[in-house]
Every structure is written in structure tokens, then in C-alpha cells.
Amino acid sequence: MKALKEEIQTHLEEEILPFWMRLIDETNGGFFGEVDYDLTVNKEADKGGIATARFLWTFSSAYRVTKNPLYKTHATHLYKFLRDKLYDKEYKGIYWLVDYEGKPKDTRKHVYAQSFAVYALSEYYRITKDQEALDLALEIFYLIEEKGYDKTNQAYMEEFDRKWAPTPNEMLSENGLVADITMNTHIHVLEAYTNLYKANPTEYLKKSLITLIEVHYEKIYNKDTKFLGVFFDKNWNVLVDMKSFGHDIEASWLLDEAIKVLGIKNAAYDKMVIDIAYNIAGYAMQKDGSLINEEVGTELDKTRIWWVQAEAMVGYLNAYMHTKDPRFEVLIKNLWEYTKENIVDKREMGEWFWSVEPDGRPTKRSIGEPWKTSYHNGRFCLEFIERVDNK
């Protein structure tokens, strides 16, 4: 595992991070918003709130793990853009989208986007101890709790307009439905709150996290099938028979991280974490070493998406560290070999393709855009570095 970790660290520092650092916008702030499939940088593309937060988290975490001062410089550049351009000083919260100059373009507020701001700002605080960054993270945390949390059904709501009036959840719904509650938002609120707790542990935050873990176990996780529900109505009724393999394996290690950070001792929670990993390993892994995307009803989507492979490697590493089952070690190595051969873009100045089609062709979708940043594959690398070094 040590040799694999060293290979992954080299990939992070020589390929992934340099690709994104080339996108620094010295004139308008942040990073340029799009790199198309042909690797052409669109310097006038819109800049996403989620994307900027994900970049900020990546470069903050990269500095914390490697101590390379170049990463801290980029993190500070991104922090200033998020603080000055993406944060709504009048109505609070992070915009969904600004234009290339940083002017508000889509002023919707989404709990998912707010969560990533908390995640990123708390990570930036961890490397700088900049009180302003922590204060902003806490302000958005309390905003989520005040505006975005339904105490009646213990659910985080989804989408709002600029002034925080609820609106239909267009941004995180699919399959012809509009979901009141999503698993995706809940796992990323959990992720954000866990990181905020690492930066600034408080009793209020601890209670929120404990409730979130319980909600995942009681409402989102299906103890019979070992899958997580994806879309729900206001009463936590599942809206569609859907399995999202990447989200499930991601959730397994994010839940485990929250459990570990809080020091919770609960055999049922521990079993959930490991059962999810075994379930995805048995149900959705392919002979070529990859993990396919999802299943809706009886229809399998066999697209191999970049972030799904990245999160699977972290999820299986987490499961291996718990169980020492060599099966997980084999799964990780096969996933990495598949990713290197098929997902990593070997073109000069390339990064990772968005996905590979079932027939093996790379999907002709932008390499960088509001939904594709340095976060998933960067985090996979950083998790490997930390976990293998510290085991």
C-alpha cells in the first residue's frame, strides 16, 4: 500500500494540482470556469459557488497535508474570491453562480452549495487560523440551521431564492421528479459539519452531527438492501427505485469519518459503514476493475464516471482499514489501474475525463466546469496520503 500511496501522491502533485493551478484568474479572481473537452480554457465562463468552494477545500487540504506553500497561496486567492464575490453580503449565503468577473448571475441559494462553503472555509481556517474565515463558516452553518433545516422531520431542505424563500429543488433533482429531500445534500451537510467540528468543536454542532448520523441510519439507509435511498418527499418516502453506487460508497466513509471524529461507539453504525462497502463491492464492481454509475428500476447505467472511481477507492481503503479484508486491497488496486488506463487523460496538459462510456470511449464533456473540479480526485489522493502515512 505504501508504494501505491507514493504513486498516487506523485499523480496529485505532478498532474492533478498543476492542471487546476493553470486556471488561476489573476484579473478577476478565482479560477477560470471552464476547460472544454479539447482542453481549451474559456476565460469568460461562469464561475460556480460549489466549484470555487471545492477548489478552496482542495488547495487548503493539499497545503495541510504536504506543506507546499504554493498550495496555500492558491487557497488564499480562492478564499478572497469566495468571500468577496460569491458571498451575498445582503441576504447571506453563497450564490449558485457568478459570471467570469464575479458579478452575481444565478443568485439561488442551495443548502448543498452552502455546505461546500462551510467545508472549504473550515479547511482554510485549519491551515491559516484566520478568524475571519472561521466566522464566515460559522455564519453559514447557522444560516443552514436557521433557514435550511426542517426540525419537524429532521431533514435539510434543498433550494431557495436569493432572499431564502423556498423554491422547487431543480438543481439536485433528476429522473423527471422534483425531490423535497435528497441523500446527496445530506451526505454533504454531514461532510461539511464534520470538517467544521475538526476546526471548531462546539456542543451545538455536535448535536447537529449526531442527529445527522441518526437520520442517515434511520431514514436514508435501507437496512434490508444495504443501499441508500436517493430522492424523498417531505415525509421521507422514497420517490424512485434508484441506487447510486458512487454516492453509497462515498457515504460509507463520510459517515465513518463523522462517527470517528465524534468518538461515537455504536456497533450498528459501524456495521452500516462496512455493509455498504461490501454491498457495493458485490453488486456494482465490474470485471475490468471499475465501478459503474447507478441503477434506476432495472436499468443499469454502466458509465464509468470520474468521481465514482475516486470515491470508491477511498471507501474501500476505509473498509480495508476496518476489516483488513484483502478483498478491499484488490479492489483498490484494480480501480486505480482502471482509472490510470481509462479515466486519466493522457493528452498533454490533460487531467481526468468526466467519464468513460460503456463502449470504452471517453465522454466528450468539459474537463473543468461548475460540477467538475479538483475535489473528488484530489481528495482521493489526499486521503490516501494521510491514511497510509498514519496507519
C-alpha positions as CSV (number, residue, x, y, z in Angstrom):
1,M,0.0,0.0,0.0
2,K,3.0,2.3,0.6
3,A,4.1,2.1,-3.0
4,L,0.6,2.8,-4.2
5,K,0.4,5.8,-1.9
6,E,3.6,7.2,-3.3
7,E,2.4,6.8,-6.9
8,I,-0.9,8.5,-6.0
9,Q,0.9,11.4,-4.3
10,T,3.1,11.9,-7.4
11,H,0.0,11.9,-9.6
12,L,-1.6,14.5,-7.3
13,E,1.4,16.9,-7.2
14,E,2.6,16.4,-10.8
15,E,-0.7,16.1,-12.7
16,I,-3.9,17.0,-10.9
17,L,-3.0,20.1,-9.0
18,P,-0.8,21.7,-11.8
19,F,-3.7,21.3,-14.2
20,W,-6.0,23.4,-12.0
21,M,-3.4,25.9,-10.9
22,R,-3.0,26.9,-14.6
23,L,-6.6,28.2,-14.3
24,I,-5.9,30.9,-11.8
25,D,-7.6,34.2,-12.9
26,E,-5.3,36.9,-11.7
27,T,-7.5,39.6,-13.2
28,N,-11.0,38.8,-11.9
29,G,-10.3,36.3,-9.1
30,G,-11.0,32.6,-8.6
31,F,-10.2,30.1,-11.3
32,F,-11.4,30.2,-14.9
33,G,-14.8,28.5,-15.1
34,E,-14.4,26.0,-18.0
35,V,-11.9,23.8,-19.8
36,D,-13.7,22.1,-22.7
37,Y,-13.1,18.6,-23.9
38,D,-10.4,19.8,-26.3
39,L,-8.6,21.4,-23.3
40,T,-9.4,25.0,-24.4
41,V,-9.7,27.3,-21.5
42,N,-12.8,29.6,-21.6
43,K,-11.7,32.6,-19.7
44,E,-15.2,34.1,-19.8
45,A,-17.1,31.1,-18.5
46,D,-19.3,31.5,-15.4
47,K,-17.8,30.6,-12.0
48,G,-19.7,28.3,-9.7
49,G,-20.2,28.7,-6.0
50,I,-19.8,25.0,-5.5
51,A,-16.7,24.8,-7.8
52,T,-15.0,27.7,-6.0
53,A,-15.6,26.1,-2.6
54,R,-14.3,22.8,-3.9
55,F,-11.1,24.4,-5.2
56,L,-10.7,26.2,-1.9
57,W,-11.0,23.0,0.0
58,T,-8.6,21.1,-2.2
59,F,-5.8,23.6,-2.1
60,S,-6.3,24.2,1.7
61,S,-6.2,20.5,2.3
62,A,-3.2,20.0,-0.1
63,Y,-1.2,22.5,1.9
64,R,-2.2,21.0,5.2
65,V,-1.1,17.5,4.1
66,T,2.0,18.4,2.0
67,K,3.1,21.8,3.4
68,N,3.8,23.0,-0.1
69,P,3.4,26.9,0.2
70,L,2.3,27.2,-3.4
71,Y,-1.0,25.4,-2.5
72,K,-1.6,27.8,0.4
73,T,-1.1,30.8,-2.0
74,H,-3.8,29.4,-4.3
75,A,-6.1,28.7,-1.4
76,T,-5.8,32.3,-0.2
77,H,-6.6,33.5,-3.8
78,L,-9.7,31.3,-3.8
79,Y,-10.8,32.3,-0.3
80,K,-10.7,36.0,-1.3
81,F,-12.9,35.3,-4.4
82,L,-15.4,33.3,-2.4
83,R,-15.5,36.0,0.4
84,D,-15.7,39.0,-1.9
85,K,-17.7,37.7,-4.9
86,L,-19.7,34.6,-4.1
87,Y,-20.9,35.6,-0.7
88,D,-24.1,37.6,-0.6
89,K,-23.5,40.3,1.9
90,E,-27.1,41.5,1.8
91,Y,-29.1,38.3,2.2
92,K,-26.2,36.0,3.3
93,G,-25.1,32.7,1.9
94,I,-23.3,31.6,-1.2
95,Y,-24.6,32.2,-4.7
96,W,-25.0,29.3,-7.1
97,L,-23.2,31.1,-9.9
98,V,-21.4,34.3,-10.8
99,D,-20.1,35.5,-14.2
100,Y,-16.4,35.5,-15.1
101,E,-15.9,38.9,-13.5
102,G,-17.6,37.8,-10.3
103,K,-20.9,39.5,-10.8
104,P,-24.0,37.6,-9.5
105,K,-25.6,35.6,-12.2
106,D,-27.7,32.8,-10.6
107,T,-28.5,34.1,-7.1
108,R,-30.3,31.0,-5.9
109,K,-29.2,29.6,-2.5
110,H,-28.9,25.9,-2.2
111,V,-28.1,24.1,1.0
112,Y,-25.8,21.8,-1.0
113,A,-23.7,24.9,-2.0
114,Q,-23.8,26.4,1.5
115,S,-22.4,23.1,2.8
116,F,-19.5,23.2,0.5
117,A,-18.7,26.7,1.6
118,V,-18.6,25.5,5.2
119,Y,-16.5,22.6,4.2
120,A,-14.0,24.8,2.4
121,L,-13.9,27.7,4.9
122,S,-13.3,25.4,7.8
123,E,-10.4,23.7,5.9
124,Y,-8.9,27.1,5.1
125,Y,-9.2,28.0,8.8
126,R,-7.4,24.8,9.7
127,I,-4.3,25.9,7.7
128,T,-4.4,29.7,8.5
129,K,-6.2,30.2,11.8
130,D,-7.8,33.2,10.0
131,Q,-10.6,34.1,12.4
132,E,-12.5,35.8,9.5
133,A,-12.7,32.5,7.6
134,L,-14.0,30.7,10.7
135,D,-16.5,33.4,11.4
136,L,-17.8,33.1,7.8
137,A,-18.0,29.3,8.1
138,L,-20.0,29.6,11.3
139,E,-22.3,32.2,9.9
140,I,-23.2,29.9,7.0
141,F,-23.5,27.0,9.4
142,Y,-26.1,28.9,11.5
143,L,-27.8,30.1,8.3
144,I,-28.2,26.4,7.2
145,E,-29.6,25.5,10.6
146,E,-32.0,28.5,10.7
147,K,-33.2,28.6,7.0
148,G,-32.4,25.2,5.7
149,Y,-33.4,22.8,8.4
150,D,-36.8,21.4,9.0
151,K,-36.9,20.4,12.7
152,T,-40.3,18.6,12.2
153,N,-38.9,15.8,10.0
154,Q,-35.2,16.3,10.8
155,A,-34.4,17.0,7.2
156,Y,-32.2,19.5,5.4
157,M,-34.2,21.3,2.8
158,E,-32.8,22.0,-0.7
159,E,-33.3,25.1,-2.8
160,F,-34.2,28.7,-2.0
161,D,-34.2,32.0,-3.9
162,R,-31.8,34.8,-3.1
163,K,-33.9,36.0,-0.1
164,W,-34.2,32.5,1.3
165,A,-37.8,31.8,0.2
166,P,-38.2,28.0,-0.6
167,T,-38.3,27.1,-4.3
168,P,-38.6,23.8,-6.1
169,N,-35.4,21.7,-6.0
170,E,-34.4,22.0,-9.7
171,M,-30.7,21.8,-9.1
172,L,-30.5,18.5,-7.4
173,S,-33.4,16.6,-8.8
174,E,-33.5,14.3,-11.9
175,N,-35.4,11.4,-13.5
176,G,-38.4,13.6,-14.1
177,L,-39.1,14.4,-10.5
178,V,-38.5,17.2,-8.0
179,A,-37.3,15.9,-4.7
180,D,-38.0,17.7,-1.4
181,I,-35.2,15.8,0.3
182,T,-32.0,14.3,-1.2
183,M,-29.4,11.9,0.1
184,N,-26.8,13.9,-1.8
185,T,-27.4,17.1,0.2
186,H,-27.5,15.2,3.4
187,I,-24.1,13.4,2.9
188,H,-22.5,16.8,2.1
189,V,-24.0,18.6,5.0
190,L,-22.6,15.7,7.1
191,E,-19.2,16.1,5.4
192,A,-19.2,19.9,6.0
193,Y,-20.2,19.7,9.6
194,T,-17.6,17.0,10.3
195,N,-14.9,19.3,9.0
196,L,-16.2,22.3,10.9
197,Y,-16.1,20.2,14.0
198,K,-12.5,19.4,13.4
199,A,-11.8,23.2,13.2
200,N,-14.1,24.4,15.9
201,P,-15.9,21.7,18.1
202,T,-19.0,23.0,19.8
203,E,-21.9,21.3,21.6
204,Y,-24.4,22.7,19.2
205,L,-22.5,21.4,16.2
206,K,-22.0,18.0,17.9
207,K,-25.8,17.6,18.5
208,S,-26.5,18.5,14.8
209,L,-23.9,15.9,13.7
210,I,-25.3,13.2,16.0
211,T,-28.8,13.8,14.6
212,L,-27.5,13.7,11.0
213,I,-25.8,10.4,11.6
214,E,-29.0,9.0,13.1
215,V,-31.1,10.3,10.2
216,H,-28.8,8.6,7.7
217,Y,-29.2,5.3,9.7
218,E,-32.9,5.5,10.3
219,K,-34.2,7.4,7.2
220,I,-31.7,7.2,4.3
221,Y,-30.0,3.8,4.7
222,N,-32.1,0.7,3.9
223,K,-31.0,-2.0,6.4
224,D,-32.5,-4.8,4.3
225,T,-30.9,-4.0,0.9
226,K,-27.8,-2.1,2.3
227,F,-28.4,0.7,-0.3
228,L,-29.1,4.3,0.5
229,G,-32.3,6.0,-0.8
230,V,-31.7,8.8,-3.2
231,F,-34.8,11.0,-3.5
232,F,-37.5,11.5,-1.0
233,D,-40.7,13.5,-0.4
234,K,-41.3,15.7,2.6
235,N,-42.2,12.7,4.7
236,W,-39.1,10.7,3.8
237,N,-40.9,8.4,1.4
238,V,-38.6,7.2,-1.4
239,L,-39.7,8.7,-4.7
240,V,-37.9,6.4,-7.1
241,D,-36.3,2.9,-7.1
242,M,-32.8,4.1,-7.6
243,K,-29.3,3.0,-6.5
244,S,-26.4,5.5,-6.8
245,F,-23.3,3.4,-6.4
246,G,-20.8,6.2,-6.1
247,H,-22.8,8.1,-3.5
248,D,-23.3,5.0,-1.4
249,I,-19.6,4.2,-1.2
250,E,-18.8,7.8,-0.6
251,A,-21.4,8.0,2.2
252,S,-19.9,4.9,3.9
253,W,-16.6,6.6,4.6
254,L,-18.1,10.1,5.2
255,L,-20.3,8.6,7.8
256,D,-17.4,6.7,9.3
257,E,-15.4,9.9,9.5
258,A,-18.1,11.7,11.4
259,I,-18.5,8.7,13.8
260,K,-14.8,8.7,14.4
261,V,-14.4,12.5,14.9
262,L,-17.2,12.5,17.5
263,G,-15.9,9.4,19.2
264,I,-19.2,7.5,18.9
265,K,-19.3,3.9,19.9
266,N,-22.2,2.2,18.1
267,A,-22.0,-1.3,16.7
268,A,-25.0,-0.7,14.4
269,Y,-23.4,2.3,12.8
270,D,-20.1,0.5,12.3
271,K,-21.9,-2.4,10.7
272,M,-23.7,0.0,8.4
273,V,-20.4,1.5,7.2
274,I,-18.9,-1.9,6.4
275,D,-22.1,-3.4,5.0
276,I,-22.4,-0.5,2.5
277,A,-18.8,-1.2,1.3
278,Y,-19.3,-4.9,0.9
279,N,-22.7,-4.3,-0.8
280,I,-21.3,-2.0,-3.5
281,A,-18.3,-4.3,-4.0
282,G,-20.6,-7.3,-4.6
283,Y,-23.3,-5.5,-6.6
284,A,-21.7,-2.9,-8.9
285,M,-18.0,-3.6,-9.4
286,Q,-17.0,-4.7,-12.9
287,K,-14.5,-7.3,-14.2
288,D,-12.4,-4.5,-15.6
289,G,-11.9,-3.1,-12.1
290,S,-14.3,-0.2,-12.5
291,L,-17.4,0.9,-10.6
292,I,-20.5,1.7,-12.7
293,N,-22.7,4.7,-12.1
294,E,-26.3,3.8,-11.0
295,E,-29.4,1.7,-11.4
296,V,-32.9,3.1,-11.9
297,G,-35.6,0.3,-11.7
298,T,-34.0,-2.5,-13.7
299,E,-31.9,-0.2,-15.9
300,L,-28.2,-0.1,-15.2
301,D,-26.2,2.9,-16.2
302,K,-22.7,1.4,-16.9
303,T,-21.0,4.8,-17.5
304,R,-17.7,4.9,-15.5
305,I,-17.7,8.4,-14.0
306,W,-14.5,10.0,-12.7
307,W,-15.7,10.8,-9.2
308,V,-17.3,7.4,-8.7
309,Q,-13.9,5.7,-9.2
310,A,-12.2,8.2,-6.9
311,E,-14.8,7.9,-4.0
312,A,-14.8,4.1,-4.4
313,M,-11.0,3.9,-3.8
314,V,-11.4,6.0,-0.6
315,G,-14.4,4.0,0.6
316,Y,-12.6,0.7,0.0
317,L,-9.5,1.9,1.8
318,N,-11.6,2.9,4.7
319,A,-13.3,-0.5,4.7
320,Y,-9.9,-2.2,4.5
321,M,-8.6,-0.3,7.4
322,H,-11.5,-1.6,9.5
323,T,-11.6,-5.2,8.3
324,K,-8.1,-5.9,7.0
325,D,-10.0,-8.0,4.3
326,P,-7.6,-8.3,1.4
327,R,-10.6,-8.2,-1.0
328,F,-10.7,-4.4,-0.5
329,E,-7.0,-4.1,-1.2
330,V,-7.5,-5.9,-4.5
331,L,-10.5,-3.7,-5.4
332,I,-8.4,-0.6,-4.7
333,K,-5.5,-1.7,-6.9
334,N,-7.9,-2.7,-9.7
335,L,-9.7,0.6,-9.5
336,W,-6.5,2.5,-9.7
337,E,-5.3,0.5,-12.7
338,Y,-8.6,1.1,-14.5
339,T,-8.5,4.8,-13.6
340,K,-4.9,5.2,-14.8
341,E,-5.6,3.5,-18.1
342,N,-9.1,4.9,-18.9
343,I,-10.1,7.9,-16.8
344,V,-6.8,9.8,-16.6
345,D,-6.5,12.0,-19.6
346,K,-3.1,11.2,-21.1
347,R,-3.1,14.2,-23.5
348,E,-0.6,16.9,-22.8
349,M,-2.0,19.2,-20.2
350,G,-4.9,16.8,-19.5
351,E,-6.4,15.8,-16.2
352,W,-9.2,13.2,-15.8
353,F,-12.1,12.7,-18.3
354,W,-15.6,13.3,-16.9
355,S,-16.4,9.7,-17.7
356,V,-15.9,6.7,-20.0
357,E,-18.9,5.4,-22.0
358,P,-19.8,1.7,-21.7
359,D,-18.1,1.1,-25.0
360,G,-14.8,2.5,-23.6
361,R,-14.8,5.9,-25.3
362,P,-14.2,9.0,-23.1
363,T,-17.3,11.1,-22.8
364,K,-16.9,14.4,-24.7
365,R,-17.8,16.6,-21.8
366,S,-15.8,19.5,-20.4
367,I,-12.8,18.6,-18.3
368,G,-13.4,21.5,-16.0
369,E,-16.8,23.2,-15.3
370,P,-19.0,24.1,-12.4
371,W,-19.6,20.4,-11.5
372,K,-16.1,19.1,-12.2
373,T,-13.2,20.4,-10.2
374,S,-10.2,19.2,-8.2
375,Y,-12.2,17.9,-5.3
376,H,-13.1,14.3,-5.8
377,N,-9.9,13.0,-7.3
378,G,-7.8,15.5,-5.3
379,R,-9.4,14.3,-2.1
380,F,-8.9,10.6,-3.1
381,C,-5.2,11.3,-3.3
382,L,-5.0,13.3,-0.1
383,E,-7.0,10.7,1.8
384,F,-4.5,8.0,0.6
385,I,-1.5,10.1,1.7
386,E,-2.9,10.8,5.1
387,R,-4.3,7.3,5.8
388,V,-1.3,5.3,4.6
389,D,1.2,7.6,6.3
390,N,-0.7,7.5,9.6
391,K,-1.8,3.8,9.8
